[in-house]
Amino acid sequence: MKKIQTVGVVGAGTMGAALAQKFIQEGFHVILADREQAFVEKGKNVILHSLKDAVSKKVFTEEAANEFIQRLTCTAELKNLAACDLIVEAIFEDFQAKGDLFSRLNDIARPDTIIATNTSSFSVNELSEKVRDRGRFIGLHYFYHAAKNRLVEIIPGRETRPEVLKAAIQFSDLTGKDAILTKDEYGFAINRFFVPWLNEAVRLLEEGVAGIDEIDAICMSEFGIGMGPFALMNATGIPIALHAQKTLEKLGPSYRVADLLVTQVQKKSNWSCGNPSAVDQIDSKVRELVSGRMKEVVFFVCSQILEQGICTATDLNKGSRIGLKWKKGPVDLMQQEGEEKIRKMVQKYGMRHNEKIPVVKESLWKQEFVLLRKVKGNAIITFNRPEELNALNKTVIAQLENCFEAAEQDPEIHTIFITGSGKAFVAGADIRFFIANIKSGSLENIVAFTKYGQDVFDKIEKSEKKVVMLLNGLTLGGGLELALCGDVILASRKSVMAFPETGIGIYPGLGGTQRSRQRIGKGLAKYLILTGRSLAAGDAMDIGLIDGLVSPDELLEISEGNLEIPAINKRDLPAKWKAYADLYEKNNVKTIMNRGTADGKLDQQEMAQLCKTMGYKAPIAMQIAESLIDQGKGPSSELEMLNTIFSTSDALLGLSSIGKKVEYSGK
């Protein structure tokens, strides 16, 4: 497979500069090119200013920012792109200009260089006609602001070679992007419904149904977003919305551009947005009409997308939540309303525009949060819920069980790899489930869920096949408990591990108190769980919590059988960690908190910091966790105290206050 190390970005405007910044931040060498030196300098200054701002906000250190800049080369000469493994076109949306650029790149790019377009509206296949070798051409549609927004749509053309698609997917992963795969249809997946959603807002204004601030307020409330459609158009550019909608017009009468949108672009001014109205002060009939119309357009177009197989329901929903920052994606909303109601809304919209009604079927809404693929005798199981940091709920665990059983029963599979997509391996369990069941007094549901999770984890731990955990990012709570079920645990150097449960009023219930003891000993297991401290991957390696450190691209190569699994070497515990292990092995929580120990291995400052840290934890949760670790009776012992811990007021307080400082009462 093509290994990408140097990336060319053509177009040093807002999008191109943001892409260049993101790529250098992720370790790639970038050549940023434009047709004039002034444009190049402007793009470079945008990057420098953005990095300086990030340093001031302590997102990066100054040293890291300087290192990033060393990987950036700026040029007004396209010929310098000959050094690139991948060239991403990011110029303005003009079909002729893009075509001319690709024609020039034919004689500049090496034969093995991948050429990609960042178009948001044109056909990848039509653009590929200007590329001599269409097999190396692909669409990579990034979303604003590309240095921060994690979404990218990957659009293979009819002739795109499989290895080019594979390289694009891997590149997206290595550059910290959450990719969705779409067919080459106008608007692809996300803009296909989002742009008509903007257009429908303009229609409502045009028809006098409601004012700008009212429409924005209703949409913010209904879709769980921070900006309404008019404010969004002002932020991203009204001409861009017009251009994108104009491109979609060929899809049918419902896609016709609103006249007022054309007029507003001709005025060359923004919409007159004030402060969004208070939703409860808007007439209920207006609220209902605006909400209904805005949902109808989304459900109609998304039903078309799913019927035509433009992308999966999972990717459609994931893309909306990540790229557009919607609290709930279109598929979530359709499942919430139900098939019968959605069918009526879709029919109503289609009849209003005299357009063919797409099929509405609940079976098309199924989302796959855990994926299984097989490569060279390996099974790769991937959590595919990055918008929720791959959090565990009953559906996710059921899909994990199904994928694992399929891999285990396949005689051709000898090694099973489990990993995550996005920023996390698994960042714990879905907290909302616990809160809802505590409030409803249904603690039996929490016990049943935890027991089911334990049963699935037990199958993984006892599998006769080799199970390798590949930790690609955040590995917290239930995610770390799952990782501990593996025969081998490998982590990228960016991974972070922790048991944060006692800080949110509960204790690890999926085997964490027991498997951590088995792997790193009683003292360090207590240290991790009672303090909740985060471990960098290097520290996790030092204490034996993981077996190896690998780079992100090595994680991918290992899972696909292109690299050997690193040998596991027993290491002596460093003195720093032996001091923690001895402290928690020989003393209980009460003794440590009362400073009743004086073994001399930790200085007073560190002891004070430990006491302060544990002082923020829930006392009952710490007591139960310590007892479970001391007894070491196995994962099922954790089930015995679930009713007790979830009945405490501390549990509800902690679970409801994630990210906030709270004072626990010990009740």
N, C-alpha and C positions, 0 to 999 in steps of 0.2 A: 504494500500500500504506500502511496505517496506520502513522504514525510515533509511536513511544512515547517520551515524555519524562518524564512524571510518572506514578508508579505508586502505587496504593493497596494497602496490605496490611491486611486486617481480621483481627484476632486478634493480640494482643501477647504471646502465650505463647512457648514455646521456639522453635517453628517460625516463627511470624510475626516475632519479633525477629530471628532469624537471616536470614530472607529480606530484611527491611528493611535489615539491615547489608550484605548482599551487594549489593543494588541500589544503595545509596548509594556503596559502594566502587567500583562500575563506572560512576559518573557520572550516575545517574538521581536525580531528585528523588522523594522518597518521603513519602507521608502514611500514618503508622502509626495505625490506629484500633482502639479496643475499646469495650466498652459502659460501662466505668467508668474514671474518671480514674486510680484506683489501679492498675488493670491496665496502663494506658498508661505510667504512670511506671515501673512495674516493668520493662516491656519496654524502655523507653529506658535504664534503668540497666544492664540486661543488655548492651545494645549498647555503652554507654560503658565498661563493665568489660572487655568483649571487645576493644575497640579499644585501651584502655590496656594490656592484656596484650600485644597485638600490637606496640605501640610499644616496650614493655620488651624484647621479643624481637627487635626491629629488623626486624619484618616491614614496618612502615610507619614513616615519620617522624611526629613529633608534628604537624608542619604539615599533612601529608596527612590524619591522623586528624581534625584540626580542620576541614579542608575537607569531609570526609565528613559530619560532624555538621551542617554548615551546610545540607546538602541534605535533612535529616530534619525533618519536622513531625509532631508527635504530637497526637492529638485523641480526645476521647470523643464527638464529634459526627459521626455518619455523613454528615450533609449536606455536610461539608467534602470528601468524596470526589468531589464534582461536578467538581473540577478535574482528575481523573485520566483518562489515556488507557487505562490498564489497571488493573483492580482484581482482586487475588488474595485469595480467601477462604482463611484459614488458621486457622479456629476448630476446636474439638474435634470428634471424629468422632460427631456426632449428626445423623441425617438430617433430623429435624424442625427443629433449630436452623439448619442450613445452608439449608434451604428457606425458612424465615422471613427469613433474611438476604437471600437473593436476591429475595424478594418486595419487601423494602424498597428494595433497590438499583434496582429497576425505575424508580422515580420520582426517584432521586437521580442516577444515572449519565447522562451525555450519551448521545444516540442512537448515537454512533460509538465509545463506550467498550467495550473488550473486557472481559468478565467471566469470570474463571477460578476453578475450584475446585482446591484442593490436596488433595482427598480421596485417601486411600490405599486405600479399600475399596469405596466406594459407586459406583453406576453414574452416569457423566456424563450419559447420556441421561435417567435418572430424575430427577436433580437439575435438569436443564435445564427440566423441566416447570414450575418456579417462575419461570422467566425469560420475560418477555413476548416478547422477540426472541431466539429460540433460536439464530439464526445467529451471534450474537456470543459465544456461550458455548463454553468449551473447558476441558479438564482439563489442569492443569500439576501433576504430582505430583513434589514435591521430596523428597530423601532427607536424613536426619539425618547430620551437622549441616549445615544448608542453607547456611551461610556458607562452608563448606569442601568439602563433598561436591559434586562437579561434575555428578552425574547428575540429569536431570529427564526424566520420562516425559511426552510430549505426547499427549493423548488427545482427538481430535476427536469430537464427538457426531454423530449422524445428520444434523443440520441445520447444523452448523458451516460457515460460508462459507469458501471456499478462501482468500480474502484474510486472514481471521482466523487460519487455520492458518499461513499464510505469515508473518504478523506475529509469531505466537508462536514460530516457529522462529528468526526473526531476533532476537527479543528474547532468547531463550535463548542464542544465540551471543554477543550483545553483553554479556550478563551473566556470561560465562565459564562457561557450563554446556554439558555434553555431552548433547545431547538424543537420545532414542530415541522413535520413533513407534509407538504401540500402538493396537489396537482397544479399544473400550469393552466389555471383558469383566471380570467380577469378578476383582480382584487384578491386573488389567492384565497386565504381563509379569513383572516381577521378584518382586513379592510373591506372584504366582500360584504360584511354586515355592518361594520362600524361606520363606514362612510355613508351608506343609506340611512343609518340612525341619525347622523348629523343632518343629512338632507331632510329627513322627516321633521326634525326640530324646526328647520327653516320653513317648511310647509305650514306647520302649526302657527308660526308667527305670521306668515303670509296670509293665512285664512282668518287671522284675528281671534284664534282660539284662546291664546294667552300671550303675555308679554315675555320678553327675553329673560328677565330675572325670575319670573314664575316658572317658565319651562326649565331653566337651569336648576332651580330649587327642587322641582318635582323629580327630575332625572337623578339628581344627587341623592335624593332620598330613596328612590325606587331601585337604583342600580348600585348603591353603596359606593359612590365615587366622590373624589374631592373637588372636581370641577364639572360644571354642566357643559352641554354641547357648544353653546356660544362662547363661553370662556375658553374652552378647549380650542375652538377654531381660531380665536384671537391669539392663543399661545403658539400654535403650530403653523398658522398662516391660512387665511381664508382662501387664497388662490389655490393652495394645495388641495383643500377639500373640493373645490370646484373642479379642478383638473381630474382628481381621482373619480368623482361622481360622473363626470363626462365620459371617462373611459368605460364606466360600467353601463352606460345607457344601452349599449348593444345587447345587454342580457335580457331586456324586456321592458315593457311600458312602466312597470313599477319603479324602475331605476331612473326615470326622467329627472333631470336636474330642476330643482325649484327655481322659478324665475327670479325670486328675491335674492337667491344666492349669486346669480349672475350679476344682478344690479349692484349688490354689495361689493363685489370684486371690482366692478367698473368705477365705483366711488373711491376705491383705493383707501378705504378706511376700515377700522375695526368695528365690530358690533358694539353698541352702546350698553355695555354691561355695568350694572351697579352691584350692589350686594344682593345675593340670592334672597328671594322672599322667604319669610317663615312659612313652612309648608302648612302648618295648622291654621294659618290665616288666609290661605287661598281657598276660594269657593270649592266645595267638595265635588261639584259636577265638573269643574275645570280640571281638578286633580285627576279625577277618574278618566276623563277624556284624554288628557295628555299622557297619563300613565299607560292607558290602553293602546293608544296609537304608537307610542315609542316601543312598547313591548311587541306589538303586532309586527312591526317591520323586522325586529330582531328574530322573532320566531319564524317568520315567513322565510327570510333569507337563510337562516341557519338550517331550516328544514330542507331547503334546496341543497345546501352544502352537504348535508348528511345523506340525502337521497342520491346525490351525484357522486358520493365518495371522494369529495375534494380533500377531506382529511378525516381523521377519526373523531369521535365524540370527545375522547380524552384530550386530544390535541386542541380541538376547538375550544374546549372549556379552559384548559391550561393556558393557551395563548391569550385568551381574553383576560384572565386573572393576572397573568404576569405582564403582558404587554400593555394592556389598557388599565390595569390596576382596579378592575371591577371586583367588588367584594364577593359576588357570586357570578359565575360564568353563565352563558346562555343555557347550557345543558343543565346546570344546577337549577336555574329558574324554570325550565320546562318540566323537570322532574318535580319541582315544588308545586306547579300548577296542575299537573296531571294530563294524560293524553287527551281526554275528551275536551277539556277547556282549551288546550293548545290547538287542537284541530279546528275548533270554532273560530279562534282568533286568526289562524292562518287562512281559513276560508274567507273570513270577513275582509282581510287585507287583499287577498287575491281577487276577490269579486270587485272590490273598490277600484282596482286598477285593470280589471279585465285581463287577468293573467292566469296561466295554468297553475292549479293548486298542487304544491308538492306533497308527497306522501308524508304523513305524520304517524310514526310508529314508536312506541316506547322502546322497542327492541333496538332501535337505532341510537338510543341515548346511553347505552351501556358504556361505562368508563373502565378502562383497564389501568389500575394503579400499580400493578406488579406485572412485569413482562418477562417472558422466558424465550431465550434463543439458544441455539446449539451451534457450536463451532469446534471442529476437530476433536470430538470426544469430550468437550467441555459443555456444561450447561451454565449459562449466565443469567442469573435472576436479578432484575433491576427494579428497584422501587421507582415509580414513575409519577410521583406526586410532588414535584419540586415547589409548587405554589404553596404547599402546606409543609414544606421541609420534610416530606415523606413521613409525616406523623402517622402513627399506628391507630387504626380503629378496627372494628369488627370486619368490615368489608376488606380492608387492606390485609389483615391477618388471614382471612379466608382465601384471598387470592394468592398470598404467599404460600399457604398450605397446598393449594392446587398446583401451583408451579413447582414446588419442591417435590411433591409426590410424582408429578409427571417426569421430572428429571431423575428421581430415584428409581423409578420403575423402568426407565429406558436402559436396555442392556448396552447400548453404545456409549453411554455417558459414564466416565470414570471419576470426573472431578466436578463439583458444583461450586460455582462462584456466586456470591451474593454481594451486591453493591447498590449504590443509590445514584440518582440523577440530580443535577443542580448543586446547590451549596451544601447539601446534607447527605449523609448515609441514611440515618433516621434520627430525627431530633426529638424522640420521645413519643408518648401517646397523645391522642387528641384530648386535650384538657376539657373541651366543651362537653364531652360525654360524661366525665366525672361530675362536673358542676351540675349538669341537668339532672342527673340521677340522685345526687345529694339533695338538691332542692325538692325533688319529687318524693323523697323518702324511699327510693328504689335501690337500696344498696345491694340487693341480690343481683341486679344487673351488672354492677361493678365486679362482684365476686365471679359471676359467670363469665364475663369478658376476660378477666384476669386468668381464670382457670383454663379457658380456651387458648389464650395466648401461651400459657405455660405448656399446655399439651403440644402445641405446634412447635414451640422452641425445643421441647424434649425430643420430638421426632428428628429435628435438625441435629441436635447434639449427638443422638444415638445412631445416626445414619452410618451404614457400613461404607458409604462412599466418602471420599475426601471432600470436606467442606472448607472452602477458603473465603474468609470475609475480606472484602476490599473496601476499606473506609476512605471515602473520597472527600469527606468534609465533616461537618458537625455530627458528632455521634454522642447523643445525650440520652440519659434515662433508659427508656425501653430500647433505644437503638444500641446502646452499649451492652445491655443485657442480651440482645440478639447476637451481637458480635462475639460475646463470650461463649456462644454455642459452637463456634467454628473450631476446626482442628488447627487452622492457621489463620492469624489475623495480620493483614498487611495494611498499612495506612500511608496516605500521601502526607508529605511534610506540612501541608496546610491544615491537616485534620486537627480537631479539638475534641477531647473526650471529657465527660463529666457525669456524675450522678447528682443532679440538682434537686432530687425529691425532698430531702429533709428541709430544704429552703422554701418549699411550697406546701409544707404541712403534711406530707405523706412519706412513705419509704418505698424503695424499689420492690416491686411485687412480681416481676417476671423472671425471678431467679438471680437478680443482681447481688443480693446479700450473700448468696451461696457460691455462685460461679466465680465471683471476684475473689472470695476467700480461697477457693481451690487454685486459682491461677496465680495470685500474688501474695497469699498469706493473710492471716487474720488481721494483723496490725495495719497493713496498707489498705486492706478492704475497708476497715473502720475509718481510716484517715480520709479516703475518697468519699465515702458515703456520709460521714458525720460533718465534714467541712463543706462538701459540695464543690470543692475547688476544681477548676478546669485544668486539664493537662494538655500541654502541647504534645505533638506527636513524638518529639524527641524524648520528653520526660516519660511518656507512656512506654517507649522502648526501653528506657533505663530501668524501669521497675518491672518489666516483663509483662505488662498488660497487653502489649502487641508484640508480634514476632519480627516485623521488618518495616523499614521505611523505604518507600519507592516514590518516584516522580509520577505525576498524573498520567503522562503518556505510557509509562511502564505499567501502571495499573491496567490500562486498556490492552497493552501487548501481552501481559501475563494471562489475562482472562481469555484471550483469543488463541492462546497456545503458541504465541510467537516468542515468548520468553519463558525461561524456567522459573518456577516458584523458588525464591531465594532460600538457601539453607538456613535452618534455625540453629543458632549458636547460643548455648547457655552463657549468661553473663553474670558477673558478680554484681551484687547490689551496691551502688555508690554509697559512700558514707552518709551523704545528706539524706537519702531515702531510708537507710538503715536506722537513722535516728528517729524518723517518723514511725517506722515500723515498730521499733522497740517501745516508743512512747505509748502507742495505742495498743500494743500487745500486753503491756504490763500494767496499764492504768485504764480505768473506766471513765466515762464522760464526766461524771460528778467530780472525780478526783482531779482530772485535767482542768475543768472549769474553776475549781477551787484552788488551783495552783498547788495541789498537794503532792506534786512530784518535783523532784530535784535531781534528775539523773545527769544533768550537766551536758547532755548531748545537744540540746537546743538552747540558744541564748535567750535571755529574758525578752528581748524584742520579738523574737519569733513566737515564743510562748504566749506573749500578750496578744499577738495578731491571731493566733489560733483560737484563743479564748473569745476574742472579739468576733471572729468569723462564726464560731459555733453559737455565740450569743444571739445571732440572727436566725438560727434554725428553730424549728418547732420542737419543743422538749419531748413530747410524747413520741413523735416520729423518731427522734434520735434514740430514745430508750428502747423502742421496739426493734429498730434496726440493729442496735448494738447487741441486744439479746439474741436476735436471729443469727447474727454472725458468730457470736460466741458458741451457740448451740450447734451450728453446722449440721442441721438435720436434713438439708436438701431443699430444693425450690418449693416443694408443696407446703413446707412449713410456713411460707410467707402468706398462704391463703388464710391461715387460722386467725390472723389479726386484722384482716381487711375491714370487717365490720366495725371493729374498735376504732381504727384510725380514721375511717371515712365518716364516723359519727362525731368526731371532734369538731368544735367550732374552728380550731386552727386549720383543719383541712380545707374547709370552705373558704376561709379567709385567704389562705395561701394560694389556692387554685384560682381564686377570683382576682388575685392581685399580682399576676405575673409581671415582672419588671419593676415592681414598686417595693419600697421598704415598708415592712409591716412589723408590728410588735405582737408576738405570740403570747397567749395567756396561759398555755399549758393545759387547756381544757378542750 
